[in-house]
Amino acid sequence: MIEIITIAICAVVAGADTWTEIEMFGSNKESWLKQFLSVEKGIPSHDTFGDVFRLIDAEEFQRSFMR
């Protein structure tokens, strides 16, 4: 889970706007991401990013992120 959130945050900071762009960012930066993340199963698909973030309570995520 932490890998998915971290990749998504990095991608959005870099300008990604869609789950597909987030997946592309992860794929393009995989060797860099492996320096601090365990991406043993590779970069998740855009569908996986979407599914995970749909399950997260957006308000709680925002509060946690701000802390």
N, CA, C and O atoms as a printed pandas DataFrame, in Angstrom:
     atom_number atom_name residue_name chain_id  residue_number  x_coord  y_coord  z_coord
0              1         N          MET        A               1    0.821   -1.190    0.000
1              2        CA          MET        A               1    0.000    0.000    0.000
2              3         C          MET        A               1    0.868    1.259    0.000
3              4         O          MET        A               1    0.601    2.200   -0.747
4              5         N          ILE        A               2    1.914    1.275    0.845
5              6        CA          ILE        A               2    2.765    2.473    0.918
6              7         C          ILE        A               2    3.441    2.740   -0.423
7              8         O          ILE        A               2    3.656    3.895   -0.791
8              9         N          GLU        A               3    3.772    1.689   -1.148
9             10        CA          GLU        A               3    4.390    1.867   -2.458
10            11         C          GLU        A               3    3.429    2.558   -3.418
11            12         O          GLU        A               3    3.821    3.477   -4.137
12            13         N          ILE        A               4    2.188    2.124   -3.431
13            14        CA          ILE        A               4    1.189    2.705   -4.336
14            15         C          ILE        A               4    0.974    4.175   -4.008
15            16         O          ILE        A               4    0.932    5.011   -4.910
16            17         N          ILE        A               5    0.840    4.492   -2.744
17            18        CA          ILE        A               5    0.619    5.878   -2.342
18            19         C          ILE        A               5    1.836    6.735   -2.664
19            20         O          ILE        A               5    1.696    7.850   -3.167
20            21         N          THR        A               6    3.023    6.224   -2.380
21            22        CA          THR        A               6    4.247    6.981   -2.641
22            23         C          THR        A               6    4.435    7.238   -4.125
23            24         O          THR        A               6    4.749    8.358   -4.525
24            25         N          ILE        A               7    4.247    6.219   -4.940
25            26        CA          ILE        A               7    4.374    6.401   -6.388
26            27         C          ILE        A               7    3.364    7.425   -6.884
27            28         O          ILE        A               7    3.698    8.289   -7.695
28            29         N          ALA        A               8    2.141    7.332   -6.403
29            30        CA          ALA        A               8    1.097    8.266   -6.838
30            31         C          ALA        A               8    1.448    9.698   -6.441
31            32         O          ALA        A               8    1.297   10.612   -7.252
32            33         N          ILE        A               9    1.905    9.906   -5.230
33            34        CA          ILE        A               9    2.261   11.255   -4.789
34            35         C          ILE        A               9    3.415   11.803   -5.619
35            36         O          ILE        A               9    3.364   12.945   -6.077
36            37         N          CYS        A              10    4.448   11.003   -5.815
37            38        CA          CYS        A              10    5.584   11.445   -6.634
38            39         C          CYS        A              10    5.139   11.795   -8.051
39            40         O          CYS        A              10    5.569   12.801   -8.616
40            41         N          ALA        A              11    4.282   10.964   -8.615
41            42        CA          ALA        A              11    3.812   11.188   -9.978
42            43         C          ALA        A              11    2.990   12.468  -10.081
43            44         O          ALA        A              11    3.151   13.236  -11.030
44            45         N          VAL        A              12    2.120   12.697   -9.121
45            46        CA          VAL        A              12    1.288   13.901   -9.143
46            47         C          VAL        A              12    2.155   15.148   -8.982
47            48         O          VAL        A              12    1.933   16.150   -9.662
48            49         N          VAL        A              13    3.137   15.092   -8.090
49            50        CA          VAL        A              13    4.054   16.223   -7.927
50            51         C          VAL        A              13    4.794   16.497   -9.244
51            52         O          VAL        A              13    5.098   17.646   -9.566
52            53         N          ALA        A              14    5.075   15.439   -9.990
53            54        CA          ALA        A              14    5.769   15.565  -11.276
54            55         C          ALA        A              14    4.829   15.944  -12.417
55            56         O          ALA        A              14    5.276   16.115  -13.552
56            57         N          GLY        A              15    3.515   16.079  -12.128
57            58        CA          GLY        A              15    2.586   16.552  -13.141
58            59         C          GLY        A              15    1.582   15.550  -13.671
59            60         O          GLY        A              15    0.800   15.882  -14.563
60            61         N          ALA        A              16    1.579   14.336  -13.152
61            62        CA          ALA        A              16    0.617   13.333  -13.608
62            63         C          ALA        A              16   -0.794   13.709  -13.161
63            64         O          ALA        A              16   -1.002   14.170  -12.039
64            65         N          ASP        A              17   -1.757   13.504  -14.060
65            66        CA          ASP        A              17   -3.145   13.850  -13.759
66            67         C          ASP        A              17   -4.097   12.661  -13.784
67            68         O          ASP        A              17   -5.226   12.768  -13.304
68            69         N          THR        A              18   -3.663   11.537  -14.332
69            70        CA          THR        A              18   -4.548   10.382  -14.473
70            71         C          THR        A              18   -3.847    9.143  -13.938
71            72         O          THR        A              18   -2.633    9.134  -13.734
72            73         N          TRP        A              19   -4.643    8.090  -13.714
73            74        CA          TRP        A              19   -4.054    6.827  -13.242
74            75         C          TRP        A              19   -3.090    6.279  -14.292
75            76         O          TRP        A              19   -2.068    5.691  -13.939
76            77         N          THR        A              20   -3.393    6.461  -15.556
77            78        CA          THR        A              20   -2.499    5.994  -16.625
78            79         C          THR        A              20   -1.177    6.751  -16.580
79            80         O          THR        A              20   -0.112    6.152  -16.731
80            81         N          GLU        A              21   -1.239    8.057  -16.373
81            82        CA          GLU        A              21   -0.009    8.842  -16.266
82            83         C          GLU        A              21    0.795    8.455  -15.033
83            84         O          GLU        A              21    2.026    8.463  -15.064
84            85         N          ILE        A              22    0.106    8.118  -13.950
85            86        CA          ILE        A              22    0.805    7.673  -12.740
86            87         C          ILE        A              22    1.513    6.348  -13.008
87            88         O          ILE        A              22    2.663    6.165  -12.609
88            89         N          GLU        A              23    0.831    5.428  -13.679
89            90        CA          GLU        A              23    1.472    4.155  -14.036
90            91         C          GLU        A              23    2.686    4.402  -14.938
91            92         O          GLU        A              23    3.740    3.798  -14.739
92            93         N          MET        A              24    2.541    5.281  -15.919
93            94        CA          MET        A              24    3.653    5.582  -16.828
94            95         C          MET        A              24    4.828    6.197  -16.077
95            96         O          MET        A              24    5.982    5.855  -16.340
96            97         N          PHE        A              25    4.541    7.099  -15.146
97            98        CA          PHE        A              25    5.593    7.687  -14.320
98            99         C          PHE        A              25    6.331    6.588  -13.573
99           100         O          PHE        A              25    7.561    6.539  -13.576
100          101         N          GLY        A              26    5.567    5.703  -12.930
101          102        CA          GLY        A              26    6.180    4.609  -12.176
102          103         C          GLY        A              26    7.051    3.723  -13.048
103          104         O          GLY        A              26    8.146    3.332  -12.646
104          105         N          SER        A              27    6.573    3.410  -14.226
105          106        CA          SER        A              27    7.343    2.565  -15.140
106          107         C          SER        A              27    8.616    3.266  -15.602
107          108         O          SER        A              27    9.681    2.652  -15.678
108          109         N          ASN        A              28    8.498    4.555  -15.908
109          110        CA          ASN        A              28    9.662    5.322  -16.372
110          111         C          ASN        A              28   10.685    5.553  -15.270
111          112         O          ASN        A              28   11.875    5.682  -15.555
112          113         N          LYS        A              29   10.250    5.607  -14.034
113          114        CA          LYS        A              29   11.133    5.897  -12.903
114          115         C          LYS        A              29   11.359    4.680  -12.003
115          116         O          LYS        A              29   11.789    4.823  -10.859
116          117         N          GLU        A              30   11.072    3.492  -12.517
117          118        CA          GLU        A              30   11.140    2.290  -11.681
118          119         C          GLU        A              30   12.507    2.095  -11.038
119          120         O          GLU        A              30   12.584    1.760   -9.856
120          121         N          SER        A              31   13.577    2.295  -11.782
121          122        CA          SER        A              31   14.907    2.083  -11.188
122          123         C          SER        A              31   15.169    3.086  -10.071
123          124         O          SER        A              31   15.792    2.738   -9.069
124          125         N          TRP        A              32   14.709    4.312  -10.222
125          126        CA          TRP        A              32   14.851    5.315   -9.175
126          127         C          TRP        A              32   13.999    4.940   -7.966
127          128         O          TRP        A              32   14.464    5.017   -6.829
128          129         N          LEU        A              33   12.753    4.535   -8.208
129          130        CA          LEU        A              33   11.845    4.170   -7.118
130          131         C          LEU        A              33   12.372    2.982   -6.318
131          132         O          LEU        A              33   12.164    2.909   -5.107
132          133         N          LYS        A              34   13.053    2.051   -6.989
133          134        CA          LYS        A              34   13.588    0.860   -6.308
134          135         C          LYS        A              34   14.663    1.212   -5.283
135          136         O          LYS        A              34   15.013    0.382   -4.444
136          137         N          GLN        A              35   15.185    2.425   -5.344
137          138        CA          GLN        A              35   16.188    2.840   -4.367
138          139         C          GLN        A              35   15.586    2.989   -2.967
139          140         O          GLN        A              35   16.298    2.861   -1.971
140          141         N          PHE        A              36   14.272    3.260   -2.887
141          142        CA          PHE        A              36   13.670    3.460   -1.576
142          143         C          PHE        A              36   12.328    2.763   -1.388
143          144         O          PHE        A              36   11.725    2.861   -0.319
144          145         N          LEU        A              37   11.856    2.062   -2.412
145          146        CA          LEU        A              37   10.609    1.306   -2.304
146          147         C          LEU        A              37   10.842   -0.146   -2.697
147          148         O          LEU        A              37   11.721   -0.457   -3.501
148          149         N          SER        A              38   10.047   -1.014   -2.119
149          150        CA          SER        A              38   10.077   -2.415   -2.520
150          151         C          SER        A              38    8.997   -2.603   -3.588
151          152         O          SER        A              38    7.808   -2.684   -3.279
152          153         N          VAL        A              39    9.420   -2.669   -4.813
153          154        CA          VAL        A              39    8.473   -2.876   -5.917
154          155         C          VAL        A              39    8.743   -4.249   -6.536
155          156         O          VAL        A              39    8.984   -4.382   -7.736
156          157         N          GLU        A              40    8.692   -5.259   -5.672
157          158        CA          GLU        A              40    9.024   -6.624   -6.064
158          159         C          GLU        A              40    8.164   -7.139   -7.207
159          160         O          GLU        A              40    8.640   -7.889   -8.059
160          161         N          LYS        A              41    6.900   -6.738   -7.226
161          162        CA          LYS        A              41    5.978   -7.223   -8.254
162          163         C          LYS        A              41    5.846   -6.246   -9.409
163          164         O          LYS        A              41    4.951   -6.379  -10.244
164          165         N          GLY        A              42    6.736   -5.265   -9.456
165          166        CA          GLY        A              42    6.689   -4.268  -10.512
166          167         C          GLY        A              42    5.756   -3.119  -10.168
167          168         O          GLY        A              42    5.166   -3.073   -9.089
168          169         N          ILE        A              43    5.640   -2.211  -11.095
169          170        CA          ILE        A              43    4.778   -1.040  -10.912
170          171         C          ILE        A              43    3.328   -1.477  -11.110
171          172         O          ILE        A              43    3.008   -2.151  -12.090
172          173         N          PRO        A              44    2.462   -1.097  -10.190
173          174        CA          PRO        A              44    1.049   -1.476  -10.337
174          175         C          PRO        A              44    0.427   -0.872  -11.595
175          176         O          PRO        A              44    0.892    0.150  -12.101
176          177         N          SER        A              45   -0.606   -1.503  -12.081
177          178        CA          SER        A              45   -1.312   -1.003  -13.261
178          179         C          SER        A              45   -2.148    0.219  -12.897
179          180         O          SER        A              45   -2.408    0.484  -11.723
180          181         N          HIS        A              46   -2.557    0.952  -13.912
181          182        CA          HIS        A              46   -3.418    2.110  -13.669
182          183         C          HIS        A              46   -4.731    1.682  -13.019
183          184         O          HIS        A              46   -5.298    2.428  -12.221
184          185         N          ASP        A              47   -5.212    0.501  -13.349
185          186        CA          ASP        A              47   -6.434   -0.004  -12.710
186          187         C          ASP        A              47   -6.225   -0.223  -11.209
187          188         O          ASP        A              47   -7.112    0.071  -10.407
188          189         N          THR        A              48   -5.067   -0.734  -10.836
189          190        CA          THR        A              48   -4.769   -0.959   -9.418
190          191         C          THR        A              48   -4.701    0.360   -8.668
191          192         O          THR        A              48   -5.243    0.475   -7.569
192          193         N          PHE        A              49   -4.034    1.369   -9.252
193          194        CA          PHE        A              49   -3.997    2.682   -8.602
194          195         C          PHE        A              49   -5.415    3.188   -8.382
195          196         O          PHE        A              49   -5.754    3.634   -7.286
196          197         N          GLY        A              50   -6.236    3.122   -9.411
197          198        CA          GLY        A              50   -7.615    3.585   -9.302
198          199         C          GLY        A              50   -8.398    2.832   -8.246
199          200         O          GLY        A              50   -9.114    3.432   -7.445
200          201         N          ASP        A              51   -8.261    1.510   -8.247
201          202        CA          ASP        A              51   -8.986    0.677   -7.275
202          203         C          ASP        A              51   -8.589    1.020   -5.840
203          204         O          ASP        A              51   -9.449    1.156   -4.971
204          205         N          VAL        A              52   -7.290    1.159   -5.595
205          206        CA          VAL        A              52   -6.808    1.446   -4.244
206          207         C          VAL        A              52   -7.321    2.802   -3.772
207          208         O          VAL        A              52   -7.816    2.921   -2.651
208          209         N          PHE        A              53   -7.206    3.818   -4.612
209          210        CA          PHE        A              53   -7.622    5.147   -4.187
210          211         C          PHE        A              53   -9.132    5.277   -4.080
211          212         O          PHE        A              53   -9.619    6.132   -3.341
212          213         N          ARG        A              54   -9.877    4.462   -4.789
213          214        CA          ARG        A              54  -11.337    4.462   -4.628
214          215         C          ARG        A              54  -11.737    3.921   -3.251
215          216         O          ARG        A              54  -12.779    4.296   -2.713
216          217         N          LEU        A              55  -10.912    3.046   -2.689
217          218        CA          LEU        A              55  -11.211    2.447   -1.387
218          219         C          LEU        A              55  -10.791    3.325   -0.207
219          220         O          LEU        A              55  -11.216    3.097    0.926
220          221         N          ILE        A              56   -9.962    4.320   -0.475
221          222        CA          ILE        A              56   -9.462    5.190    0.590
222          223         C          ILE        A              56  -10.459    6.318    0.841
223          224         O          ILE        A              56  -10.970    6.933   -0.095
224          225         N          ASP        A              57  -10.723    6.576    2.106
225          226        CA          ASP        A              57  -11.553    7.708    2.492
226          227         C          ASP        A              57  -10.743    8.979    2.216
227          228         O          ASP        A              57   -9.730    9.221    2.871
228          229         N          ALA        A              58  -11.182    9.782    1.260
229          230        CA          ALA        A              58  -10.423   10.943    0.804
230          231         C          ALA        A              58  -10.169   11.958    1.918
231          232         O          ALA        A              58   -9.071   12.504    2.021
232          233         N          GLU        A              59  -11.168   12.208    2.742
233          234        CA          GLU        A              59  -10.994   13.184    3.828
234          235         C          GLU        A              59   -9.994   12.698    4.862
235          236         O          GLU        A              59   -9.169   13.475    5.344
236          237         N          GLU        A              60  -10.062   11.419    5.207
237          238        CA          GLU        A              60   -9.111   10.857    6.173
238          239         C          GLU        A              60   -7.701   10.844    5.594
239          240         O          GLU        A              60   -6.734   11.129    6.299
240          241         N          PHE        A              61   -7.585   10.513    4.311
241          242        CA          PHE        A              61   -6.271   10.519    3.657
242          243         C          PHE        A              61   -5.687   11.923    3.702
243          244         O          PHE        A              61   -4.508   12.093    4.011
244          245         N          GLN        A              62   -6.495   12.927    3.400
245          246        CA          GLN        A              62   -6.017   14.306    3.423
246          247         C          GLN        A              62   -5.552   14.699    4.826
247          248         O          GLN        A              62   -4.485   15.291    4.982
248          249         N          ARG        A              63   -6.345   14.375    5.840
249          250        CA          ARG        A              63   -5.960   14.684    7.225
250          251         C          ARG        A              63   -4.641   13.993    7.581
251          252         O          ARG        A              63   -3.754   14.614    8.167
252          253         N          SER        A              64   -4.514   12.731    7.235
253          254        CA          SER        A              64   -3.281   11.977    7.540
254          255         C          SER        A              64   -2.092   12.550    6.796
255          256         O          SER        A              64   -1.001   12.674    7.354
256          257         N          PHE        A              65   -2.300   12.896    5.544
257          258        CA          PHE        A              65   -1.221   13.447    4.733
258          259         C          PHE        A              65   -0.753   14.788    5.298
259          260         O          PHE        A              65    0.445   15.068    5.328
260          261         N          MET        A              66   -1.678   15.596    5.735
261          262        CA          MET        A              66   -1.328   16.918    6.279
262          263         C          MET        A              66   -0.566   16.812    7.600
263          264         O          MET        A              66    0.251   17.672    7.930
264          265         N          ARG        A              67   -0.850   15.726    8.362
265          266        CA          ARG        A              67   -0.112   15.548    9.637
266          267         C          ARG        A              67    1.283   15.127    9.320
267          268         O          ARG        A              67    2.087   14.918   10.228
